[in-house]
């Protein structure tokens, strides 16, 4: 059997930042035509796997990513990611989150809530985000590129454009090449594709998952077929005429596939019993508003959600097609595009407004809709800023795990009070007090210092320092330096309670306003070396002056008339001296050409 690509995946364990930096090293994969199973692609034992709780959304107005707890309909964490474009998506893995833009991907830590790295994606298009085991994945459909942000990280070239991907519960991503019709899999620990089947020429279709098995919906023959390593299963009729433009959900609701027919504005629920040679019930047809515009539906085990993009309405239905709830998605459109639906691993559906100002949360059991406004504030109680990683749920049946409770939150976890199962019963995660912060202009930089505040019973992990226009810093000491900043600097103590980390209250200080210094060379004398006299105007901030003659130079603190001596030099006739002054306000230069005075 022939396998796609070359080389084996790197099995070394890397740090989160190191793994991130190699994620976009492309592994070129050819998938032209039908090929067999790639050797060495069997999945390793999954061990303890975690379900990602809640949903992240990016709001460009606040320059931050916010975490929404779907069980409480509250924002419980915030990460500053300045400069993101409207409509940016946020994907999450077990330890990191990723703000995904067309031009870059910003990586942040879910435990420290600070930016760790910035990556360049393989294509300048908005990818499809898959939050599955081993991921998340970014699928660049037009470019035919798949990026795994989990471990092992990889960028896999599919060799051609792709339809919408689907993923099974073990983290295997299934892809359909539009041009060749090839149907391929990328297991969660593999760095190459394996293609097992090929859609007939002239046929169109879409991938989905039913009963945790990949299924191809052939919209030309109106059939369903399972896809596996042995190729296609036997076709089963859909019982309905599907247009080529049919929008197929990537998962089933109960035992039915959800499909939007955009030409008739209908939601179709198609029985999958025929895949298993059982009697097939007739498709359920739900009439959608005739003047609406609908993209692909999103499903949980019991609920289907669709967005009417004409009205910005979110509509939910149960497995029988009965309407359950309807809500307006607030917010503005513009550069952010249309509202976006996503299924969380916590069996909820999240609808982001186009501008990231609101998130609607759909209960995956009964279809009810709740709303969350993203207003820059975190939580309803000042005592809660626990890391999101601490509230992950073990996947049912995974080694060492326990079943999640029906409400979708960890047993013993209450984001409204700060109780956390990793800290013992009844323990409250209280943020540290705000430190006292000062910012002073030093030679060539601003020095930021702070005291250690009351940690409120926690153990200090580090300080999180934020300055306008700069990436957040993690500092273990009590000072740091910046150049070229303005506005305010904010410092928080990050503390640990058992396995949970908590961001403290912010302390801040204003960066002093300074203007660039100036320097003038007023005299050059020849003694043992060259003595350069400068007149330094520091504009009130400490400054350093540097004088240079050829490759020789000397530096000294300067203010007003200052002599600086360049030693070990020889000269003849006219020479040129350059002086530079630098402080927190900037720099200035002056040049002198002439014959030095002889002492």
GUDRENGU-171057 format. One record per residue (C-alpha): x, y, z; residue number from 1; residue in one letter. Coordinates in Angstrom, 2 decimals. Each point is the difference from the previous one (the first is absolute). Layout:
BEGIN
((X Y Z) NUM "a");
...
***
This chain:
BEGIN
((0.00 0.00 0.00) 1 "x");
((1.28 3.47 -0.78) 2 "x");
((0.08 2.72 2.64) 3 "x");
((-0.13 3.73 -0.52) 4 "x");
((2.85 2.34 0.89) 5 "x");
((3.38 -0.85 1.41) 6 "x");
((1.69 -0.03 3.38) 7 "x");
((-1.29 -1.08 3.38) 8 "x");
((-1.56 2.27 2.59) 9 "x");
((2.28 1.37 2.71) 10 "x");
((-0.76 -1.92 3.21) 11 "x");
((2.07 2.22 2.29) 12 "x");
((-1.86 1.81 2.72) 13 "x");
((0.39 3.74 -0.46) 14 "x");
((-0.93 2.91 2.19) 15 "x");
((-3.22 1.80 -0.95) 16 "x");
((1.89 2.92 -1.53) 17 "x");
((2.47 -2.25 -1.83) 18 "x");
((-2.78 -2.20 -1.36) 19 "x");
((-1.78 3.10 -1.20) 20 "x");
((2.99 1.30 -1.94) 21 "x");
((0.26 -3.15 -2.12) 22 "x");
((-3.68 -0.26 -0.75) 23 "x");
((0.18 1.67 -3.38) 24 "x");
((2.98 -1.99 -1.32) 25 "x");
((-1.79 -1.37 -3.03) 26 "x");
((-0.06 -3.71 -0.67) 27 "x");
((-0.87 -0.13 -3.67) 28 "x");
((-2.43 -2.78 -0.76) 29 "x");
((-1.11 -1.20 -3.40) 30 "x");
((-3.47 -1.46 -0.09) 31 "x");
((-0.61 -0.23 -3.73) 32 "x");
((-2.12 -3.03 -0.61) 33 "x");
((-0.88 -2.90 2.27) 34 "x");
((2.66 -1.26 2.37) 35 "x");
((0.03 -2.40 2.87) 36 "x");
((0.56 0.09 3.74) 37 "x");
((3.19 1.76 1.09) 38 "x");
((2.25 -2.31 1.98) 39 "x");
((0.68 0.89 3.60) 40 "x");
((-3.16 2.06 0.44) 41 "x");
((-1.68 -2.01 2.73) 42 "x");
((-1.04 2.22 2.89) 43 "x");
((1.82 -0.20 3.27) 44 "x");
((-1.91 -0.63 3.19) 45 "x");
((-1.87 3.23 0.69) 46 "x");
((0.40 -0.10 3.78) 47 "x");
((-1.79 2.72 1.88) 48 "x");
((-1.82 2.29 -2.42) 49 "x");
((-1.78 3.21 0.92) 50 "x");
((-3.15 1.57 -1.30) 51 "x");
((0.48 3.72 -0.62) 52 "x");
((-2.58 1.87 2.05) 53 "x");
((-1.57 3.17 -1.32) 54 "x");
((0.87 2.17 -2.97) 55 "x");
((2.45 2.76 -0.89) 56 "x");
((-0.93 3.05 -2.06) 57 "x");
((2.12 2.93 -1.21) 58 "x");
((-1.17 3.60 0.32) 59 "x");
((2.12 2.45 -1.99) 60 "x");
((-1.47 3.02 1.80) 61 "x");
((1.60 -1.19 3.25) 62 "x");
((2.99 -1.62 -1.71) 63 "x");
((-0.63 -3.15 2.04) 64 "x");
((-1.16 -3.59 -0.10) 65 "x");
((-2.74 -0.85 2.51) 66 "x");
((-1.01 -3.39 1.38) 67 "x");
((-3.72 -0.68 0.38) 68 "x");
((-1.09 -2.63 2.52) 69 "x");
((-3.03 -1.56 -1.67) 70 "x");
((-1.30 -1.47 3.26) 71 "x");
((-0.38 3.44 1.62) 72 "x");
((-0.21 2.26 -3.08) 73 "x");
((2.78 2.14 1.43) 74 "x");
((3.40 1.21 -1.16) 75 "x");
((2.58 -1.48 2.37) 76 "x");
((3.36 0.77 -1.64) 77 "x");
((1.62 2.59 -2.26) 78 "x");
((3.28 0.07 -1.94) 79 "x");
((1.34 3.21 -1.54) 80 "x");
((0.87 -0.54 -3.68) 81 "x");
((0.34 3.50 -1.47) 82 "x");
((-0.30 0.69 -3.70) 83 "x");
((-2.32 -2.83 -0.97) 84 "x");
((-2.29 0.51 -2.95) 85 "x");
((-3.81 -0.10 0.31) 86 "x");
((-1.39 -3.48 -0.56) 87 "x");
((3.10 -1.80 1.30) 88 "x");
((-0.76 -3.51 1.24) 89 "x");
((1.34 -1.50 3.22) 90 "x");
((0.85 -3.69 0.26) 91 "x");
((0.94 -1.82 3.19) 92 "x");
((2.05 -3.06 0.84) 93 "x");
((0.75 -1.57 3.37) 94 "x");
((2.64 2.57 1.02) 95 "x");
((-0.08 2.79 -2.56) 96 "x");
((-2.41 2.23 -1.86) 97 "x");
((0.49 1.42 -3.49) 98 "x");
((-1.34 3.27 -1.43) 99 "x");
((-0.25 -0.81 -3.71) 100 "x");
((0.25 2.82 -2.52) 101 "x");
((0.67 -0.08 -3.71) 102 "x");
((3.54 1.32 0.40) 103 "x");
((1.07 -1.54 3.32) 104 "x");
((-0.88 -2.35 2.84) 105 "x");
((0.62 1.25 3.55) 106 "x");
((0.63 -2.68 2.63) 107 "x");
((-0.92 0.58 3.64) 108 "x");
((0.23 -2.08 3.14) 109 "x");
((-3.30 -1.03 1.57) 110 "x");
((1.63 -0.30 3.43) 111 "x");
((1.83 3.36 0.11) 112 "x");
((-2.37 1.83 -2.36) 113 "x");
((2.89 1.63 -1.84) 114 "x");
((1.30 -0.01 -3.58) 115 "x");
((2.78 -2.53 -0.69) 116 "x");
((0.71 0.15 -3.73) 117 "x");
((-1.10 1.28 -3.41) 118 "x");
((-0.05 -2.25 -3.07) 119 "x");
((-0.32 0.49 -3.74) 120 "x");
((-2.76 -2.18 -1.53) 121 "x");
((0.52 -1.90 -3.27) 122 "x");
((-2.71 1.98 -1.83) 123 "x");
((-1.73 3.39 0.26) 124 "x");
((-3.55 -1.29 0.31) 125 "x");
((-2.33 -0.56 2.93) 126 "x");
((0.29 -3.70 0.87) 127 "x");
((-2.54 -2.46 1.34) 128 "x");
((0.76 -0.62 3.68) 129 "x");
((-0.38 -3.51 1.44) 130 "x");
((0.23 -0.37 3.79) 131 "x");
((0.51 -3.75 0.35) 132 "x");
((2.31 -2.40 1.83) 133 "x");
((3.62 0.61 -0.96) 134 "x");
((-0.88 3.42 -1.43) 135 "x");
((-1.12 2.58 -0.57) 136 "x");
((0.30 -0.10 -3.79) 137 "x");
((-0.13 2.82 -2.53) 138 "x");
((-1.16 -1.12 -3.44) 139 "x");
((0.78 2.43 -2.82) 140 "x");
((-2.45 -1.29 -2.57) 141 "x");
((0.99 2.04 -3.07) 142 "x");
((3.73 -0.50 0.56) 143 "x");
((-0.42 -3.67 0.88) 144 "x");
((2.01 0.28 3.21) 145 "x");
((-0.71 -1.56 3.41) 146 "x");
((1.73 1.33 3.12) 147 "x");
((0.02 -2.04 3.20) 148 "x");
((0.68 2.25 2.98) 149 "x");
((0.03 -2.90 2.45) 150 "x");
((2.78 -2.50 0.65) 151 "x");
((1.60 -1.16 -2.28) 152 "x");
((-0.29 3.28 -1.88) 153 "x");
((-0.06 -0.15 -3.79) 154 "x");
((-1.05 1.80 -3.13) 155 "x");
((-1.21 -2.43 -2.65) 156 "x");
((-0.54 0.92 -3.64) 157 "x");
((-2.99 -1.85 -1.45) 158 "x");
((0.98 0.80 -3.58) 159 "x");
((-3.20 1.77 -1.02) 160 "x");
((-3.09 1.89 1.20) 161 "x");
((-2.18 -1.61 2.66) 162 "x");
((-3.66 -0.10 0.92) 163 "x");
((-0.98 0.52 3.62) 164 "x");
((1.87 -2.50 2.25) 165 "x");
((-1.47 -2.31 2.63) 166 "x");
((1.56 -1.72 3.01) 167 "x");
((-0.73 -3.14 2.01) 168 "x");
((0.15 -0.30 3.77) 169 "x");
((3.57 -1.35 0.03) 170 "x");
((1.26 3.19 -1.62) 171 "x");
((0.36 -1.34 -3.55) 172 "x");
((-0.68 2.74 -2.56) 173 "x");
((-1.66 -1.07 -3.28) 174 "x");
((0.47 2.02 -3.18) 175 "x");
((-1.57 0.05 -3.46) 176 "x");
((2.09 1.24 -2.92) 177 "x");
((-2.41 1.93 -2.24) 178 "x");
((2.08 -0.31 -3.18) 179 "x");
((0.94 -3.70 0.16) 180 "x");
((-2.84 -1.29 2.19) 181 "x");
((2.48 -1.70 2.35) 182 "x");
((-1.17 -0.70 3.56) 183 "x");
((2.86 0.02 2.48) 184 "x");
((0.65 -0.24 3.71) 185 "x");
((2.51 1.72 2.29) 186 "x");
((0.23 -1.84 3.35) 187 "x");
((0.77 2.16 2.99) 188 "x");
((3.59 -1.28 0.37) 189 "x");
((0.85 -0.16 -3.74) 190 "x");
((1.85 2.45 -2.22) 191 "x");
((-1.22 -1.34 -3.33) 192 "x");
((-3.34 -0.66 -1.65) 193 "x");
((-1.32 -3.40 -0.96) 194 "x");
((-2.65 -0.05 -2.74) 195 "x");
((-2.37 -2.99 -0.10) 196 "x");
((-2.76 0.79 -2.49) 197 "x");
((-0.82 2.20 -2.95) 198 "x");
((-3.29 1.61 -0.95) 199 "x");
((-1.12 -0.71 -3.55) 200 "x");
((0.94 2.61 -2.57) 201 "x");
((-2.71 2.61 -0.42) 202 "x");
((-1.50 -0.67 3.44) 203 "x");
((-0.09 2.54 2.79) 204 "x");
((-0.38 -0.64 3.70) 205 "x");
((0.78 0.90 3.57) 206 "x");
((1.52 -1.80 2.97) 207 "x");
((-1.75 -0.46 3.32) 208 "x");
((0.12 -2.35 2.98) 209 "x");
((-2.79 -2.32 1.16) 210 "x");
((0.44 -2.46 2.85) 211 "x");
((3.63 1.15 0.20) 212 "x");
((0.59 -1.29 -3.53) 213 "x");
((0.86 2.20 -3.00) 214 "x");
((-2.79 0.16 -2.55) 215 "x");
((-0.03 1.49 -3.49) 216 "x");
((-3.21 1.73 -1.07) 217 "x");
((-0.02 -0.35 -3.80) 218 "x");
((-2.20 2.85 -1.21) 219 "x");
((0.13 -1.25 -3.60) 220 "x");
((-1.35 -3.51 0.65) 221 "x");
((-1.89 1.03 3.17) 222 "x");
((1.62 -2.76 2.03) 223 "x");
((1.90 -0.48 3.24) 224 "x");
((3.14 -2.15 0.21) 225 "x");
((2.29 -0.75 2.90) 226 "x");
((3.71 0.53 -0.60) 227 "x");
((2.77 -2.03 1.61) 228 "x");
((3.36 -1.55 -0.61) 229 "x");
((-1.66 -2.61 -2.18) 230 "x");
((-1.56 2.68 -2.19) 231 "x");
((-3.73 0.70 -0.41) 232 "x");
((-2.81 -1.88 1.68) 233 "x");
((-3.24 -0.88 -1.78) 234 "x");
((-2.05 3.06 -1.08) 235 "x");
((-3.24 0.87 1.77) 236 "x");
((-2.60 2.28 -1.56) 237 "x");
((-0.64 3.37 1.65) 238 "x");
((-3.64 0.00 -1.06) 239 "x");
((0.22 3.62 -1.16) 240 "x");
((1.33 1.92 -2.99) 241 "x");
((3.10 1.85 1.23) 242 "x");
((1.43 2.93 -1.96) 243 "x");
((3.74 0.30 -0.54) 244 "x");
((-0.12 3.07 2.26) 245 "x");
((-1.37 -1.98 2.97) 246 "x");
((1.55 1.04 3.33) 247 "x");
((0.69 -3.10 2.12) 248 "x");
((0.65 0.11 3.75) 249 "x");
((3.25 -1.73 0.97) 250 "x");
((-1.78 -2.08 2.64) 251 "x");
((-3.31 -1.79 0.45) 252 "x");
((-2.88 0.87 2.32) 253 "x");
((-1.04 -3.32 1.54) 254 "x");
((-0.13 -2.34 -3.03) 255 "x");
((-0.72 2.67 -2.62) 256 "x");
((2.23 2.20 -2.13) 257 "x");
((-0.86 3.69 -0.08) 258 "x");
((0.13 1.61 -3.44) 259 "x");
((-1.01 3.51 -1.11) 260 "x");
((-1.38 0.25 -3.53) 261 "x");
((0.77 3.66 -0.83) 262 "x");
((-1.96 -0.14 -3.26) 263 "x");
((-3.28 -0.93 1.72) 264 "x");
((0.87 1.46 3.42) 265 "x");
((-0.68 -3.27 1.76) 266 "x");
((1.65 -1.81 2.89) 267 "x");
((0.11 -3.74 -0.78) 268 "x");
((0.51 -2.69 2.65) 269 "x");
((1.07 -3.17 -1.84) 270 "x");
((-0.20 -3.43 1.65) 271 "x");
((3.33 -1.87 -0.02) 272 "x");
((-1.49 -3.46 0.76) 273 "x");
((0.60 -1.08 -3.60) 274 "x");
((3.76 0.05 0.62) 275 "x");
((-0.55 -2.93 2.35) 276 "x");
((-2.58 -1.75 -2.21) 277 "x");
((-2.87 0.88 2.33) 278 "x");
((-3.42 1.37 -1.01) 279 "x");
((0.24 3.65 -0.95) 280 "x");
((-2.45 2.67 1.15) 281 "x");
((-1.03 2.79 -2.34) 282 "x");
((2.06 3.21 0.13) 283 "x");
((-1.36 2.72 2.27) 284 "x");
((-0.46 3.27 -1.86) 285 "x");
((0.03 3.27 1.97) 286 "x");
((-1.02 3.14 -1.87) 287 "x");
((2.35 2.90 0.65) 288 "x");
((-0.87 3.67 -0.67) 289 "x");
((-0.20 0.31 -3.79) 290 "x");
((1.77 3.35 -0.14) 291 "x");
((2.80 -1.11 2.30) 292 "x");
((3.59 -1.03 -0.81) 293 "x");
((1.44 -3.01 1.82) 294 "x");
((3.44 -1.57 0.28) 295 "x");
((0.71 -3.54 1.22) 296 "x");
((-1.76 -1.10 3.19) 297 "x");
((1.80 -1.02 3.19) 298 "x");
((-1.18 -2.89 2.16) 299 "x");
((0.31 -1.56 3.42) 300 "x");
((-1.36 -3.43 0.90) 301 "x");
((-3.51 1.47 0.40) 302 "x");
((-0.08 3.46 -1.59) 303 "x");
((0.44 1.65 -3.41) 304 "x");
((0.90 3.69 -0.27) 305 "x");
((-0.06 2.22 -3.10) 306 "x");
((0.58 3.70 -0.54) 307 "x");
((-2.20 2.15 -2.21) 308 "x");
((2.72 2.34 -1.26) 309 "x");
((-2.61 2.36 -1.47) 310 "x");
((-1.45 0.82 3.43) 311 "x");
((2.89 -1.11 2.27) 312 "x");
((-2.41 -2.45 1.63) 313 "x");
((1.09 -3.21 1.73) 314 "x");
((-2.56 -2.80 -0.28) 315 "x");
((0.09 -3.36 1.80) 316 "x");
((-1.90 -3.25 -0.59) 317 "x");
((-0.08 -3.36 1.69) 318 "x");
((0.69 -3.40 -1.61) 319 "x");
((-3.58 -0.17 -1.31) 320 "x");
((0.20 3.38 -1.70) 321 "x");
((-2.17 1.74 2.60) 322 "x");
((1.05 3.62 0.63) 323 "x");
((1.49 0.56 3.44) 324 "x");
((1.22 3.60 0.22) 325 "x");
((0.77 3.11 -2.01) 326 "x");
((2.20 3.01 0.85) 327 "x");
((1.48 3.04 -1.68) 328 "x");
((3.81 0.03 -0.20) 329 "x");
((1.01 3.53 1.04) 330 "x");
((3.03 1.85 -1.27) 331 "x");
((1.12 1.58 -3.24) 332 "x");
((1.16 -1.64 -3.22) 333 "x");
((2.49 1.85 -2.18) 334 "x");
((3.53 -1.35 -0.31) 335 "x");
((-0.80 -2.85 2.40) 336 "x");
((-2.42 -1.59 -2.49) 337 "x");
((-2.99 -2.08 1.10) 338 "x");
((-0.69 -1.63 3.38) 339 "x");
((1.91 -3.22 0.54) 340 "x");
((-1.29 -3.26 1.48) 341 "x");
((2.25 -2.50 1.76) 342 "x");
((-0.63 -3.16 1.98) 343 "x");
((1.94 -0.18 3.23) 344 "x");
((1.37 -3.22 1.43) 345 "x");
((-2.33 0.63 2.97) 346 "x");
((-3.07 -0.92 -2.14) 347 "x");
((-1.05 3.62 -0.44) 348 "x");
((-0.23 2.15 -3.10) 349 "x");
((1.51 3.48 0.04) 350 "x");
((-1.08 2.80 -2.35) 351 "x");
((2.48 2.89 -0.24) 352 "x");
((-1.19 3.36 -1.24) 353 "x");
((1.99 1.27 -2.97) 354 "x");
((1.78 2.64 2.09) 355 "x");
((0.63 -2.26 2.99) 356 "x");
((-2.15 2.14 2.29) 357 "x");
((-2.47 -2.77 0.92) 358 "x");
((-0.13 -3.77 0.26) 359 "x");
((-3.23 -1.99 0.07) 360 "x");
((0.17 -3.38 1.72) 361 "x");
((-2.25 -2.88 -1.07) 362 "x");
((-0.74 -2.71 2.53) 363 "x");
((0.87 -3.23 -1.81) 364 "x");
((-2.72 -1.98 1.76) 365 "x");
((-3.11 2.18 -0.36) 366 "x");
((0.90 2.68 -2.56) 367 "x");
((-0.57 2.97 2.32) 368 "x");
((2.08 3.12 -0.75) 369 "x");
((1.84 2.24 2.46) 370 "x");
((2.00 3.14 -0.69) 371 "x");
((3.36 1.40 1.09) 372 "x");
((1.13 3.57 -0.66) 373 "x");
((3.74 0.48 -0.52) 374 "x");
((0.49 3.36 1.70) 375 "x");
((3.60 -0.25 1.16) 376 "x");
((-0.94 -1.20 3.49) 377 "x");
((0.81 -3.44 1.36) 378 "x");
((-2.59 -1.86 2.08) 379 "x");
((-2.66 1.22 2.36) 380 "x");
((2.16 -0.43 3.10) 381 "x");
((3.40 1.66 0.60) 382 "x");
((1.19 -3.15 1.79) 383 "x");
((0.18 -2.09 -3.17) 384 "x");
((2.68 0.05 -2.69) 385 "x");
((1.01 -3.67 0.15) 386 "x");
((1.78 -1.43 -3.01) 387 "x");
((-2.20 -1.75 -2.53) 388 "x");
((2.30 -3.00 -0.06) 389 "x");
((-0.96 -0.78 3.59) 390 "x");
((-3.66 -0.41 -1.01) 391 "x");
((0.53 -2.56 -2.77) 392 "x");
((-2.14 -3.10 0.24) 393 "x");
((1.46 -3.51 -0.38) 394 "x");
((-1.51 -1.74 -3.01) 395 "x");
((-2.43 -2.77 1.06) 396 "x");
((1.67 -3.39 -0.24) 397 "x");
((3.53 1.40 -0.25) 398 "x");
((2.66 -1.44 2.28) 399 "x");
((-0.23 1.53 3.43) 400 "x");
((-2.97 2.15 -0.96) 401 "x");
((-3.43 0.43 1.50) 402 "x");
((-3.27 0.70 -1.80) 403 "x");
((-0.93 3.69 -0.16) 404 "x");
((-3.14 1.06 1.80) 405 "x");
((-3.07 0.76 -2.16) 406 "x");
((0.38 3.76 0.43) 407 "x");
((3.29 -0.02 -1.86) 408 "x");
((2.16 1.24 2.90) 409 "x");
((2.53 -1.92 2.05) 410 "x");
((-1.45 -1.49 3.19) 411 "x");
((0.84 2.47 2.74) 412 "x");
((0.81 2.82 -2.42) 413 "x");
((-1.98 3.24 0.22) 414 "x");
((1.42 2.89 -2.10) 415 "x");
((-2.18 2.40 1.94) 416 "x");
((1.72 -0.74 3.35) 417 "x");
((3.45 -1.08 -1.07) 418 "x");
((-0.17 -3.52 1.48) 419 "x");
((2.27 -2.39 -1.91) 420 "x");
((0.27 -3.80 0.25) 421 "x");
((3.81 0.14 -0.10) 422 "x");
((0.17 2.04 3.21) 423 "x");
((-2.19 -2.03 2.33) 424 "x");
((-3.63 0.46 1.02) 425 "x");
((-1.10 3.43 1.09) 426 "x");
((3.22 1.81 -0.97) 427 "x");
((-0.55 3.39 -1.66) 428 "x");
((2.43 1.17 -2.66) 429 "x");
((0.49 3.62 1.09) 430 "x");
((2.11 2.19 -2.30) 431 "x");
((3.06 1.70 1.43) 432 "x");
((-0.28 3.67 0.86) 433 "x");
((1.19 2.65 -2.45) 434 "x");
((3.72 0.81 0.19) 435 "x");
((1.25 3.59 0.26) 436 "x");
((1.63 0.82 -3.34) 437 "x");
((2.43 2.78 -0.94) 438 "x");
((1.47 0.92 -3.39) 439 "x");
((3.16 2.10 -0.19) 440 "x");
((1.98 1.23 -2.97) 441 "x");
((3.51 -1.46 0.11) 442 "x");
((2.89 0.24 -2.44) 443 "x");
((-1.46 -1.11 -3.32) 444 "x");
((-2.99 -1.78 1.54) 445 "x");
((-2.93 0.07 2.39) 446 "x");
((0.47 -2.05 3.15) 447 "x");
((-3.17 -1.52 1.48) 448 "x");
((0.12 -1.15 3.63) 449 "x");
((-2.62 -1.34 2.41) 450 "x");
((-0.37 -1.54 3.44) 451 "x");
((-1.25 -3.47 0.88) 452 "x");
((-3.67 0.41 0.93) 453 "x");
((-2.10 -2.06 2.38) 454 "x");
((-0.24 -3.37 -1.78) 455 "x");
((-3.22 -0.88 1.88) 456 "x");
((1.11 -3.53 0.83) 457 "x");
((1.36 -0.89 -3.43) 458 "x");
((3.54 -0.92 -1.04) 459 "x");
((1.68 2.48 -2.34) 460 "x");
((0.62 -1.37 -3.51) 461 "x");
((1.13 3.19 -1.73) 462 "x");
((-1.13 3.51 -0.82) 463 "x");
((-1.87 0.82 -3.20) 464 "x");
((1.14 3.38 -1.36) 465 "x");
((-1.96 1.76 -2.76) 466 "x");
((1.02 3.15 -1.89) 467 "x");
((-1.84 1.61 -2.88) 468 "x");
((1.21 -1.27 -3.38) 469 "x");
((2.19 -2.71 1.59) 470 "x");
((-0.42 -3.74 0.52) 471 "x");
((-0.80 -0.97 3.59) 472 "x");
((3.00 -1.02 2.10) 473 "x");
((0.34 -2.64 2.71) 474 "x");
((2.48 1.30 2.60) 475 "x");
((1.13 -1.87 3.11) 476 "x");
((1.76 3.03 1.53) 477 "x");
((-1.44 3.41 0.83) 478 "x");
((1.27 2.17 -2.86) 479 "x");
((0.29 0.10 -3.78) 480 "x");
((1.04 2.53 -2.63) 481 "x");
((-1.64 1.31 -3.18) 482 "x");
((1.00 2.41 -2.75) 483 "x");
((-2.28 2.13 -2.11) 484 "x");
((-3.21 -0.53 1.98) 485 "x");
((-2.77 2.37 1.03) 486 "x");
((-3.31 -0.08 1.83) 487 "x");
((-0.21 -2.33 2.99) 488 "x");
((1.74 -3.12 1.26) 489 "x");
((-2.04 -2.62 1.89) 490 "x");
((1.35 -2.69 2.33) 491 "x");
((-1.87 -2.99 1.49) 492 "x");
((1.22 -2.75 2.29) 493 "x");
((-0.82 -3.49 -1.31) 494 "x");
((-0.45 -2.45 2.87) 495 "x");
((-0.59 -3.72 0.31) 496 "x");
((-2.57 -1.84 2.10) 497 "x");
((0.69 -3.69 -0.42) 498 "x");
((-0.29 -0.70 -3.75) 499 "x");
((-1.75 3.29 -0.78) 500 "x");
((1.60 3.33 -0.82) 501 "x");
((-1.66 3.33 0.72) 502 "x");
((0.73 3.46 -1.41) 503 "x");
((0.10 2.68 2.67) 504 "x");
((-1.45 3.49 0.03) 505 "x");
((1.83 2.48 -2.23) 506 "x");
((2.29 2.75 1.20) 507 "x");
((0.98 2.65 -2.53) 508 "x");
((2.09 3.12 -0.51) 509 "x");
((0.21 2.61 -2.71) 510 "x");
((3.10 0.17 -2.18) 511 "x");
((1.55 3.47 0.49) 512 "x");
((-0.11 2.24 -3.05) 513 "x");
((3.47 0.84 -1.29) 514 "x");
((1.35 1.69 -3.12) 515 "x");
((3.10 -1.07 -1.96) 516 "x");
((3.30 1.39 1.32) 517 "x");
((2.47 2.04 -2.07) 518 "x");
((3.79 0.16 -0.06) 519 "x");
((2.53 2.44 -1.48) 520 "x");
((3.77 -0.45 -0.39) 521 "x");
((1.54 3.30 1.17) 522 "x");
((3.73 -0.83 0.05) 523 "x");
((2.50 -2.77 -0.84) 524 "x");
((3.46 0.03 1.61) 525 "x");
((3.04 -2.21 -0.45) 526 "x");
((1.72 -1.14 3.21) 527 "x");
((0.81 -3.65 0.80) 528 "x");
((-2.97 -0.77 -2.25) 529 "x");
((-2.84 2.09 -1.35) 530 "x");
((-2.05 1.92 2.56) 531 "x");
((-3.43 0.79 -1.40) 532 "x");
((-2.06 2.63 1.81) 533 "x");
((-3.75 -0.28 -0.60) 534 "x");
((-2.94 2.06 1.15) 535 "x");
((-2.74 -2.52 0.90) 536 "x");
((-3.64 1.08 0.39) 537 "x");
((-1.60 -3.02 1.65) 538 "x");
((-3.54 1.46 0.16) 539 "x");
((-0.14 -0.97 3.66) 540 "x");
((0.69 -3.74 -0.39) 541 "x");
((3.33 -1.77 0.72) 542 "x");
((2.02 -0.42 -3.19) 543 "x");
((3.11 -1.67 -1.39) 544 "x");
((2.27 1.65 -2.59) 545 "x");
((2.25 -1.93 -2.38) 546 "x");
((2.74 1.58 -2.12) 547 "x");
((1.64 -1.78 -2.92) 548 "x");
((3.10 0.48 -2.16) 549 "x");
((0.34 -2.71 -2.64) 550 "x");
((-0.27 -3.34 1.77) 551 "x");
((0.89 1.48 3.40) 552 "x");
((-2.63 1.30 2.39) 553 "x");
((-0.72 0.85 3.63) 554 "x");
((-3.18 0.48 2.06) 555 "x");
((-0.95 1.83 3.18) 556 "x");
((-3.00 1.35 1.86) 557 "x");
((-0.58 3.52 -1.18) 558 "x");
((-1.91 3.13 0.98) 559 "x");
((0.96 3.51 -1.10) 560 "x");
((3.70 0.50 -0.81) 561 "x");
((1.67 -3.41 0.18) 562 "x");
((3.53 -1.14 -1.01) 563 "x");
((0.38 -3.49 -1.48) 564 "x");
((3.48 -1.37 -0.87) 565 "x");
((0.73 -2.42 -2.85) 566 "x");
((3.30 -1.77 0.77) 567 "x");
((2.49 -1.98 -2.06) 568 "x");
((-0.53 1.91 -3.25) 569 "x");
((2.30 1.74 -2.47) 570 "x");
((-0.98 2.78 -2.41) 571 "x");
((1.39 2.36 -2.60) 572 "x");
((-1.65 3.10 -1.47) 573 "x");
((-3.78 0.45 -0.01) 574 "x");
((-2.10 -2.76 1.57) 575 "x");
((-3.72 -0.70 0.53) 576 "x");
((-1.56 -0.66 3.40) 577 "x");
((-3.59 -1.23 0.55) 578 "x");
((-1.91 0.39 3.26) 579 "x");
((-3.23 -1.81 0.91) 580 "x");
((-2.19 0.60 3.07) 581 "x");
((-2.59 -2.57 1.13) 582 "x");
((-2.60 -0.15 2.76) 583 "x");
((-3.54 -1.22 0.54) 584 "x");
((-1.34 2.82 -2.18) 585 "x");
((1.99 -1.04 -3.07) 586 "x");
((3.35 1.03 -1.47) 587 "x");
((1.81 2.86 -1.74) 588 "x");
((3.27 0.35 -1.95) 589 "x");
((2.54 2.61 -1.02) 590 "x");
((3.07 -0.12 -2.26) 591 "x");
((3.18 2.10 0.17) 592 "x");
((2.73 0.23 -2.67) 593 "x");
((3.25 1.92 0.52) 594 "x");
((3.51 -0.04 1.45) 595 "x");
((0.09 -0.68 3.76) 596 "x");
((1.58 2.62 2.29) 597 "x");
((3.39 -1.02 1.31) 598 "x");
((0.30 0.35 3.75) 599 "x");
***
